[in-house]
Amino acid sequence: MRHETVTPEPSLHVDWKGLGYVVSIVSVLLLGAIAWPSETEPRWHVPVLVLGVLTSITGMAMRYRAHILQQRELTRTKAEARRN
């Protein structure tokens, strides 16, 4: 049985999860813009809408941060496994 080294073809690394979060953030901003209350609506609608947009974006940022930390841990674990 022959052992050959396989070299993967160079490719652009696209962080699809990060890109998905960016698209979601843009979506939230667009939906917030279209839902902006008119002058005839109660005044409390504005802060509630802004809070909803901000909490949604914060949640996405937190999930992406968790993803980054998980990827770092996987990289660290793989490197440690190669050393042993």
N, C-alpha and C positions, 0 to 999 in steps of 0.2 A: 504494500500500500504506500503510495507516494503522499508526501506532505507538501502541499504547495501554499505559499503565502498569497493570500487574496488581498489586494489593495482596493478598497472601495473608491469609486469614482468621486472626485470632488463635487460637492454640491453646496448650494446656498443653504445656510441654516436659517429656517424660518421658524420663529417661535409662534406656532399657530394659536396656542392658548393666549399668549399676550396679545396677538392680533385680534383674537376674538373678544378680549376684554376691551380693547380700543373701540371696536365696532359697537359693542354694547354701550360704552360710555357715550359715543356719538348718538346712538339711538335714544338713550335716556334724555340727552340734551335736546334733541329734536322733538321728542314727545312732550318734554317740559315746555318748550317754546310754543308748541301748538296748543297746549292746555293752559297757557297763561290766562289768568282770569281777566275779564273785562271790568270796566269801572262800575258796572251795575251789580257785580257779584260781591258777596261779603268780603271784607278786608282780610279776614283770617285765611282765605284761600291762598294768598301769595306766600306767607311764611310756611304754610303746610306743603305747598308745592315745592318750594325751594328746599325744605328739609327732606322731602321725599327724594328729590334728585340727588342731594348730597349724600344721603344715607345709601342710596343705590350705588353711587360711584365709590363711596368708601368701602362698601362690601366687596365690590369687584377688585379694588386695590388690595384689600386684605387677602382675598382668595389668590390673587396673582402673587403676592408676597409669599404666601404659604407654598405655592407651586415652585417659586424660585428656591426657597429653603429646602424643599424636598429634592429638587434636582441637584443642589449642592451636596446634600447628604448621599444621594445615589452615586455621584461622581467620587466622593470621598470613600465610600464603601467599596466601589469597584477598584479604585487605586490601591486600597489596603488589601483587597483580595488578590490582586496581581503581585503584590510584594510578598505575600505568604505562600 
